Amino acid sequence: MKKWPLIIIIAAIIGLVVAFIIGQLLPNMRTSSNDIEVNITDPALIKQGEYIARTADCVACHTTLDGETYAGGLPMLTPLGAIYSTNITPDQETGIGNYSFDDFKNAVKHGVRSDNKALYPAMPYPSYQLMPDEDLAAMYAFFMSDVKAVKQANLKSELPPIANWRWPLAYWQVLFDRKRDFVPETDDALLTRGQYLVEGPGHCGSCHTGRGIGFQEIALSNADSNKYLSGAIIDGWRAKSIRGEHRGLGTWTVAELNDFFKTGRTDTTAAFGAMAEVVEHSTQYMTDYDINAMSSYLKTLTPAPNKEATLPAKKDLTTQKLLDGDYDSRGSILYAEYCQICHRVDGKGVARIFPALDGNSAVYSNNADSVLQITLSGGRMPETPHDRMAFTMPEFSNLSDADVAEVVNYVRNSWTNQAPEIDVDDVVKMRAFLAKKPKTSTDIAPDLSIDAQTKGAK
């Protein structure tokens, strides 16, 4: 009987060694090579690659605030610690300057580095694998010839020991990133293009689809499940459902979506947080055809399961009370003091300048994380040439936790809005999260000094 513990230990060690060896071999089974010869000096190919890189939004993750473009170092928070995006400039020592086209393709499309180690699934290769090799060849030409080489060493992850091992990721890829091809849902060319951009390079599911126990997207396409693009929490933001229910895109038109992707705003709403980064670095550069294709496809998606296709009508009793000076709650007093000057008594804001709060699906979402985060940390609209300036919202972190809860509940349930209420604990949790979260360019709150206001926003 005394031998059993020793036998178990030996068996466990042997099992771990075998698993390690197999884990080293699995990435090789995912990679591939082809006969594509890439002329990295071809101006037309480089220009095409630049556009494709924009559709894939590579710059957003591989560039830090005030850092060199594509040089990496952006922290991505996980429950176990931060991991950092890598340098993908053509520097030969710290970047991808020594990558062959096959190395580049296998990293982007299959999640395997040039040393045959698996990449973390923070890299959206489950979506990028739908991209044709010809598009990746164009991207390769762009990165090798048109991106400035930056010598900047990659940062090690802050994951604890064992959790930062690479070889177990190969098993993750076997389980959750099996080979698949793009399968159009329709013969319509516009909708097919939109579906491809959403599923593939746009990797919309990376933010807007929930994750499973292994941090895998619970669905990679609409054919997989109608939970695809049904909303998720990422980086402290509520990435809303972009399906057809009321709290999703049910109240949006294709024209409004086109406007939003191109400019980061409509007459009633504006992009903020991670979506502001997407507009600023990616969608504003896309052709009108591609933008319309994405918008048209998204509007074909049915409501997510167990979510309201419509909400019951609610009469606006808030506006007249504010006009009459009838402040019947702490929330109404706080709104009048801090919010009303921009968002107005009727909650309609000012078209393309101050977003509406009434009827804004980001405001009355079932989850209040986005409203909490932008209230506490402020934010900025994306910069595009299509509107006068990128307006900013100041942070109100000076308010007490109780006051933040009061004003957020007031906004989310006034005028025609209907949403679940939050409590002080929700505010406390968000403050704690924001204390650890790195700042990005669209998280920076504005300078509200007189000098800054006279200079205007940019």
Long-range contacts (C-beta under 8 A, 24 or more apart in sequence): 19-167, 19-171, 20-167, 22-170, 23-167, 23-168, 23-170, 23-171, 24-116, 24-167, 24-170, 26-118, 26-170, 26-171, 26-173, 26-174, 27-112, 27-116, 27-117, 27-118, 27-170, 27-173, 28-116, 30-106, 30-110, 30-111, 30-112, 30-173, 31-102, 31-106, 31-110, 31-112, 31-116, 32-102, 32-105, 32-106, 32-110, 33-102, 34-102, 34-105, 34-133, 36-101, 36-133, 36-134, 36-137, 38-101, 38-137, 38-140, 38-141, 39-141, 40-140, 40-141, 40-144, 40-145, 41-141, 41-145, 42-141, 45-137, 45-138, 45-141, 45-142, 46-138, 46-141, 46-142, 46-145, 46-146, 47-142, 48-138, 48-142, 49-137, 49-138, 49-139, 49-140, 49-141, 49-142, 49-143, 49-146, 50-142, 50-146, 51-285, 51-286, 52-131, 52-135, 52-138, 52-139, 52-142, 52-201, 53-139, 53-142, 53-143, 54-281, 54-282, 54-285, 54-286, 55-197, 55-201, 55-202, 55-282, 55-286, 55-290, 56-128, 56-131, 56-139, 56-201, 56-202, 56-203, 56-282, 57-201, 57-202, 57-203, 57-277, 57-278, 57-281, 57-282, 58-88, 59-281, 59-282, 60-277, 60-278, 60-281, 60-282, 61-85, 61-122, 62-86, 62-87, 62-88, 65-438, 65-439, 65-440, 65-441, 65-444, 68-148, 68-150, 68-152, 69-147, 69-148, 69-150, 70-143, 70-147, 70-148, 70-150, 71-95, 71-150, 71-152, 72-152, 72-154, 72-155, 73-152, 73-154, 73-155, 74-438, 74-440, 75-438, 76-122, 76-235, 77-235, 77-436, 77-437, 78-122, 78-159, 78-215, 80-159, 80-160, 80-163, 81-157, 81-158, 81-159, 81-160, 81-163, 82-157, 82-158, 83-120, 83-122, 83-157, 83-158, 83-159, 84-154, 84-155, 84-156, 84-157, 85-122, 86-154, 87-150, 87-152, 87-153, 87-154, 88-143, 88-147, 89-143, 89-147, 89-148, 89-149, 89-150, 89-152, 90-143, 90-144, 90-145, 90-147, 90-149, 91-149, 91-150, 91-151, 91-152, 92-149, 93-151, 94-150, 94-151, 94-152, 94-153, 94-154, 95-149, 95-150, 95-151, 95-152, 96-143, 97-144, 97-149, 99-140, 101-136, 101-137, 101-140, 104-136, 104-139, 104-140, 104-143, 105-133, 105-136, 105-137, 105-140, 108-136, 108-139, 109-133, 109-136, 111-169, 111-173, 111-177, 117-166, 117-167, 117-169, 118-166, 118-167, 118-169, 118-170, 118-172, 118-173, 119-169, 120-157, 120-169, 121-169, 121-172, 121-176, 121-177, 121-215, 121-216, 124-203, 124-206, 125-177, 126-176, 126-177, 126-216, 126-217, 126-220, 127-199, 127-200, 127-201, 127-202, 127-203, 127-205, 127-206, 127-220, 128-200, 128-201, 128-203, 129-177, 129-179, 129-180, 130-180, 130-181, 130-182, 130-196, 130-199, 130-200, 130-201, 131-200, 131-201, 135-201, 172-214, 172-216, 175-214, 175-216, 176-212, 176-214, 176-216, 177-216, 180-220, 183-221, 183-223, 185-222, 185-223, 185-300, 190-289, 190-292, 190-293, 190-296, 190-297, 191-293, 191-296, 191-297, 191-300, 193-289, 193-290, 193-293, 193-297, 194-290, 194-292, 194-293, 194-294, 194-295, 194-296, 194-297, 194-298, 195-222, 195-297, 197-290, 197-293, 197-294, 197-297, 198-229, 198-294, 198-297, 198-298, 202-282, 202-294, 204-229, 204-242, 205-229, 207-232, 207-234, 207-239, 207-274, 208-232, 208-239, 208-240, 208-241, 208-242, 222-301, 226-301, 226-302, 226-304, 226-305, 227-304, 227-305, 229-298, 229-301, 229-304, 230-304, 230-305, 230-307, 231-304, 231-365, 231-367, 233-367, 233-369, 234-274, 235-273, 235-274, 235-437, 236-369, 236-373, 236-430, 236-433, 236-434, 236-437, 237-273, 237-274, 237-275, 237-369, 237-370, 237-373, 238-362, 238-365, 238-367, 238-368, 238-369, 238-370, 239-274, 239-275, 240-361, 240-362, 240-365, 240-370, 241-304, 241-307, 242-298, 242-301, 243-298, 243-301, 243-302, 243-303, 243-304, 243-307, 244-299, 244-301, 244-302, 244-303, 244-309, 245-303, 245-304, 245-307, 245-308, 245-309, 246-307, 246-308, 246-309, 246-310, 246-311, 246-361, 247-307, 247-308, 247-311, 247-361, 247-364, 247-365, 247-366, 248-303, 248-304, 248-307, 248-361, 249-298, 249-299, 249-301, 250-303, 250-309, 250-310, 251-359, 251-361, 252-299, 254-292, 254-295, 254-296, 254-299, 257-294, 257-295, 257-298, 257-299, 258-288, 258-291, 258-292, 258-295, 261-286, 261-291, 261-294, 261-295, 262-288, 262-291, 262-384, 262-386, 263-352, 263-384, 263-386, 263-387, 264-381, 264-382, 264-384, 264-387, 264-390, 265-352, 265-355, 265-381, 265-387, 266-352, 267-351, 267-352, 268-348, 268-349, 268-351, 268-355, 268-356, 268-359, 268-360, 269-355, 269-356, 269-360, 269-362, 270-355, 270-381, 270-391, 271-381, 271-382, 272-362, 272-370, 272-374, 272-379, 272-380, 272-381, 272-393, 272-442, 273-370, 273-373, 273-374, 273-379, 273-442, 273-443, 276-379, 276-380, 276-381, 276-382, 276-442, 277-382, 277-440, 277-441, 277-442, 279-382, 279-384, 280-382, 280-383, 280-384, 280-441, 280-442, 284-382, 284-384, 284-386, 311-418, 312-418, 313-416, 314-416, 314-417, 314-418, 315-416, 316-346, 316-358, 316-415, 316-416, 318-347, 318-414, 318-415, 319-345, 319-346, 319-347, 319-415, 329-406, 329-410, 330-403, 330-406, 331-406, 331-407, 331-409, 331-410, 331-411, 332-410, 332-414, 334-399, 334-403, 334-406, 334-407, 334-410, 335-407, 335-410, 335-411, 335-414, 338-396, 338-399, 338-407, 339-407, 339-411, 342-393, 346-415, 347-411, 347-414, 347-415, 347-417, 352-387, 353-391, 354-391, 357-411, 357-414, 357-415, 357-417, 358-414, 358-415, 358-416, 358-417, 359-415, 359-416, 359-417, 360-417, 363-411, 363-412, 363-417, 363-419, 364-412, 364-413, 364-417, 364-418, 364-419, 365-419, 366-419, 366-420, 368-408, 368-412, 368-419, 368-420, 368-422, 368-426, 369-430, 371-408, 371-411, 371-412, 372-404, 372-408, 372-422, 372-426, 372-427, 372-430, 373-430, 373-434, 375-404, 375-407, 375-408, 376-404, 376-427, 376-430, 376-431, 376-434, 377-434, 377-443, 377-445, 378-443, 378-444, 378-445, 378-446, 379-442, 379-443, 379-444, 379-445, 380-441, 380-442, 380-443, 380-444, 380-446, 381-442, 382-442, 383-458, 389-456, 389-457, 389-458, 390-457, 390-458, 391-457, 392-444, 392-445, 392-446, 392-457, 393-445, 393-446, 394-445, 394-446, 394-448, 395-445, 397-431, 401-427, 401-428, 401-431, 402-427
